[in-house]
């Protein structure tokens, strides 16, 4: 099994917050890509690498970033022999390829023909998340149908449905439909879906078909990885694995919340997702 960490974003909201912060406490974060932000006892992305290496569930971790931050990620990756870094070749936000295209680029560049865990580089989860439980659930589903896929979900508040992709599932936790940022009245579900997916090796080739269909669309319509997931749901079995919540480091308040949680609740823990 392989892992792909999507780290090609430019973190424009967070950088703007840091530059406008009047306290001066966060000036050291200027120019740092979100996956490299210090969270608890290490960089955000290092928590994932430690978790994967401790659990042993993947053999190689691929990180796709942009050309602006490529050297930063290469330097960070030196102590990790199973981490490989790829640049998408872009220098600024307006040039970005989009998350799905970056995933496709990684699959093609490294010739990946395996199951792939896909992770948003600005995402961490709370302490109940377990990589081993998640991957065990995936293989249990695979025994029944070998092109099954597995994604995470957690219960969000009513007012938060407008911010996320919301999954509607059947009694077997198979996803029937994904609604993108619906009003609370448009669905009874409150199952938010963060960017943490386990795609089977039979589903990965469908990235080509998806991007071919969307080639004339705007970057917004093909950027978010949830767009591919929504497209995949009627074509392949997709199931959910439930967790209590996540941290989405998109701005300065969310970064502070995440860092505080890791320092206060998980101080000294090297990897808790085993």
C-alpha positions as CSV (number, residue, x, y, z in Angstrom):
1,X,0.0,0.0,0.0
2,X,1.1,3.5,-0.8
3,X,0.3,7.0,0.7
4,X,0.1,10.3,-1.1
5,X,0.1,13.5,0.9
6,X,-1.3,16.4,-1.0
7,X,0.9,19.4,-0.2
8,X,0.9,21.6,-3.3
9,X,-1.4,24.3,-1.9
10,X,-0.1,27.8,-1.2
11,X,-1.8,28.4,2.1
12,X,-2.9,31.9,1.1
13,X,-5.5,32.4,3.9
14,X,-3.2,31.3,6.7
15,X,-0.3,33.4,5.4
16,X,-2.6,36.4,5.2
17,X,-3.7,35.8,8.8
18,X,-0.1,35.5,10.0
19,X,1.0,38.7,8.2
20,X,-2.0,40.6,9.6
21,X,-1.6,39.3,13.2
22,X,-0.7,42.2,15.5
23,X,0.6,40.1,18.4
24,X,3.8,39.2,16.7
25,X,3.6,35.7,18.1
26,X,3.4,34.0,14.7
27,X,5.9,35.8,12.6
28,X,8.0,32.7,12.5
29,X,5.3,31.0,10.4
30,X,5.6,33.4,7.5
31,X,6.6,31.5,4.3
32,X,6.1,28.1,5.9
33,X,3.8,25.7,3.9
34,X,0.9,24.4,6.0
35,X,2.1,20.8,6.1
36,X,5.4,22.1,7.7
37,X,3.7,24.1,10.4
38,X,5.0,23.1,13.9
39,X,2.2,21.2,15.6
40,X,2.9,19.8,19.1
41,X,6.2,18.0,19.0
42,X,6.9,18.2,15.3
43,X,5.8,19.4,11.8
44,X,2.2,18.6,10.9
45,X,3.3,16.3,8.1
46,X,5.8,14.5,10.3
47,X,2.9,13.2,12.4
48,X,1.7,11.3,9.4
49,X,5.1,9.9,8.5
50,X,5.7,8.7,12.1
51,X,2.2,7.1,12.1
52,X,2.7,5.3,8.8
53,X,6.2,4.1,9.8
54,X,5.0,2.9,13.2
55,X,2.0,1.1,11.9
56,X,3.8,-0.4,8.9
57,X,0.7,-0.2,6.7
58,X,2.4,1.5,3.8
59,X,5.8,1.0,2.3
60,X,6.3,4.3,0.5
61,X,5.0,7.8,1.2
62,X,4.8,10.3,-1.7
63,X,4.5,14.0,-1.1
64,X,3.4,16.2,-4.0
65,X,4.2,19.9,-3.5
66,X,4.8,23.0,-5.6
67,X,8.0,24.3,-7.0
68,X,8.0,27.3,-4.5
69,X,8.2,24.9,-1.5
70,X,10.0,22.0,-3.1
71,X,13.4,22.5,-1.5
72,X,11.8,22.9,1.9
73,X,10.1,19.5,1.6
74,X,13.2,17.9,0.2
75,X,15.2,19.0,3.2
76,X,12.5,17.9,5.6
77,X,12.4,14.4,3.9
78,X,16.1,13.6,4.2
79,X,15.7,11.6,7.5
80,X,12.9,9.5,6.0
81,X,14.2,6.9,3.5
82,X,10.7,5.9,2.4
83,X,9.5,9.4,1.6
84,X,9.7,10.7,-1.9
85,X,8.9,14.3,-2.9
86,X,7.5,15.5,-6.2
87,X,7.0,19.1,-7.5
88,X,4.0,19.9,-9.6
89,X,6.1,22.6,-11.3
90,X,4.0,25.6,-10.3
91,X,5.3,28.8,-8.6
92,X,2.1,30.6,-7.5
93,X,-1.5,29.9,-6.5
94,X,-2.9,31.0,-9.8
95,X,-0.9,28.3,-11.6
96,X,-2.0,25.4,-9.3
97,X,-3.0,22.2,-11.0
98,X,-5.6,21.2,-8.4
99,X,-5.5,18.3,-5.9
100,X,-6.9,15.7,-8.2
101,X,-4.4,16.5,-11.0
102,X,-1.6,16.4,-8.4
103,X,-2.7,13.0,-7.3
104,X,-2.8,11.8,-11.0
105,X,0.7,13.4,-11.5
106,X,2.1,11.4,-8.6
107,X,0.5,8.1,-9.7
108,X,1.9,8.5,-13.2
109,X,5.3,9.8,-12.2
110,X,6.0,7.0,-9.7
111,X,4.0,4.4,-11.7
112,X,1.9,3.5,-8.7
113,X,-0.1,0.3,-9.2
114,X,-1.3,-0.3,-5.6
115,X,-4.0,0.8,-3.1
116,X,-3.4,4.4,-2.2
117,X,-4.2,6.4,1.0
118,X,-4.7,10.0,0.0
119,X,-4.3,12.7,2.7
120,X,-4.8,16.4,2.7
121,X,-1.6,18.0,3.9
122,X,-3.4,20.4,6.2
123,X,-5.4,17.7,8.0
124,X,-4.9,15.9,11.4
125,X,-7.4,13.9,13.5
126,X,-8.2,13.5,17.1
127,X,-6.8,10.8,19.3
128,X,-9.4,8.1,18.6
129,X,-8.2,7.7,15.0
130,X,-6.3,4.5,14.3
131,X,-4.5,3.6,11.1
132,X,-4.6,-0.1,11.8
133,X,-8.4,-0.1,12.5
134,X,-8.9,2.0,9.3
135,X,-6.8,-0.3,7.1
136,X,-8.3,-3.5,8.6
137,X,-11.7,-2.2,7.8
138,X,-10.6,-1.6,4.2
139,X,-9.3,-5.1,3.8
140,X,-12.5,-6.5,5.4
141,X,-14.5,-4.6,2.7
142,X,-12.1,-5.8,0.0
143,X,-12.8,-9.5,0.9
144,X,-16.4,-8.9,-0.2
145,X,-15.7,-6.7,-3.2
146,X,-12.2,-6.1,-4.4
147,X,-12.8,-2.7,-5.8
148,X,-14.1,-1.2,-2.6
149,X,-12.9,2.2,-1.3
150,X,-12.9,3.6,2.2
151,X,-13.2,7.2,3.4
152,X,-13.5,8.8,6.8
153,X,-16.5,10.7,8.1
154,X,-17.4,12.5,11.3
155,X,-20.5,14.2,12.7
156,X,-20.5,18.0,12.0
157,X,-22.8,20.6,13.4
158,X,-25.9,21.7,11.5
159,X,-24.4,25.0,10.6
160,X,-21.2,23.3,9.3
161,X,-22.8,21.4,6.4
162,X,-22.3,24.6,4.3
163,X,-18.5,24.1,4.7
164,X,-18.1,20.4,3.8
165,X,-18.9,17.6,1.5
166,X,-21.7,15.6,3.3
167,X,-22.1,11.9,2.8
168,X,-25.4,10.0,2.8
169,X,-25.0,6.3,3.6
170,X,-27.1,3.2,3.7
171,X,-27.4,0.7,6.6
172,X,-24.1,-1.0,5.6
173,X,-22.3,2.4,5.7
174,X,-21.9,2.4,1.9
175,X,-22.0,5.9,0.5
176,X,-25.1,6.5,-1.6
177,X,-24.5,10.2,-2.4
178,X,-22.2,13.1,-1.6
179,X,-23.7,16.6,-1.4
180,X,-21.2,19.4,-1.7
181,X,-21.8,22.1,1.0
182,X,-25.5,21.7,1.3
183,X,-27.9,23.7,3.4
184,X,-28.8,21.8,6.6
185,X,-32.4,21.5,5.3
186,X,-31.2,19.7,2.1
187,X,-30.0,16.6,3.9
188,X,-30.6,14.7,7.1
189,X,-27.0,13.6,7.2
190,X,-24.3,15.4,9.1
191,X,-21.5,13.1,7.9
192,X,-18.6,15.4,6.9
193,X,-15.9,13.9,4.8
194,X,-12.3,15.1,5.3
195,X,-9.6,14.5,2.8
196,X,-8.5,11.0,3.9
197,X,-9.4,8.3,1.4
198,X,-8.2,4.8,0.7
199,X,-8.7,4.1,-3.0
200,X,-8.3,0.6,-4.3
201,X,-5.9,-0.1,-7.1
202,X,-8.9,-0.7,-9.3
203,X,-10.2,2.9,-8.6
204,X,-6.9,4.8,-9.1
205,X,-6.9,4.5,-12.9
206,X,-10.3,6.3,-13.0
207,X,-8.4,9.5,-12.2
208,X,-7.7,9.7,-15.9
209,X,-11.3,9.4,-16.9
210,X,-12.4,12.0,-14.3
211,X,-9.9,14.6,-15.4
212,X,-10.6,13.9,-19.1
213,X,-14.3,14.6,-18.5
214,X,-13.5,17.8,-16.5
215,X,-10.7,19.1,-18.8
216,X,-12.8,22.1,-20.0
217,X,-14.1,22.9,-16.5
218,X,-12.7,25.6,-14.2
219,X,-10.0,24.8,-11.6
220,X,-12.6,25.1,-8.8
221,X,-14.6,22.3,-10.4
222,X,-11.7,19.9,-10.5
223,X,-9.4,21.1,-7.7
224,X,-10.8,19.6,-4.5
225,X,-10.2,15.9,-4.1
226,X,-13.9,15.6,-2.9
227,X,-14.9,16.3,-6.5
228,X,-13.3,13.0,-7.6
229,X,-14.8,11.2,-4.7
230,X,-18.3,12.5,-5.5
231,X,-17.8,11.3,-9.1
232,X,-16.5,7.9,-8.0
233,X,-19.4,7.1,-5.7
234,X,-21.9,5.9,-8.3
235,X,-19.1,4.0,-10.1
236,X,-17.4,2.1,-7.4
237,X,-18.3,1.0,-3.8
238,X,-17.3,3.6,-1.3
239,X,-17.7,3.0,2.5
240,X,-17.2,5.2,5.5
241,X,-15.1,4.7,8.6
242,X,-16.2,6.9,11.5
243,X,-14.0,9.1,13.7
244,X,-14.8,11.7,16.2
245,X,-13.4,14.7,14.5
246,X,-10.5,16.4,12.7
247,X,-8.4,19.5,12.6
248,X,-8.4,21.4,9.3
249,X,-5.6,23.9,9.4
250,X,-6.9,26.6,7.0
251,X,-6.4,29.8,9.0
252,X,-4.6,31.1,12.1
253,X,-7.4,30.3,14.6
254,X,-7.6,26.7,13.4
255,X,-3.8,26.3,13.5
256,X,-3.8,27.6,17.1
257,X,-6.5,25.1,18.1
258,X,-4.7,22.2,16.5
259,X,-1.3,23.1,18.0
260,X,-2.8,23.6,21.4
261,X,-4.6,20.2,21.3
262,X,-1.4,18.4,20.4
263,X,0.7,20.2,23.1
264,X,-1.9,19.7,25.9
265,X,-3.5,16.4,25.0
266,X,-0.8,14.6,23.1
267,X,2.4,15.9,24.6
268,X,5.3,13.5,24.2
269,X,3.3,11.1,22.0
270,X,5.4,10.1,19.0
271,X,2.5,8.4,17.1
272,X,-1.0,7.7,18.4
273,X,-2.6,6.4,15.2
274,X,-1.3,2.9,15.4
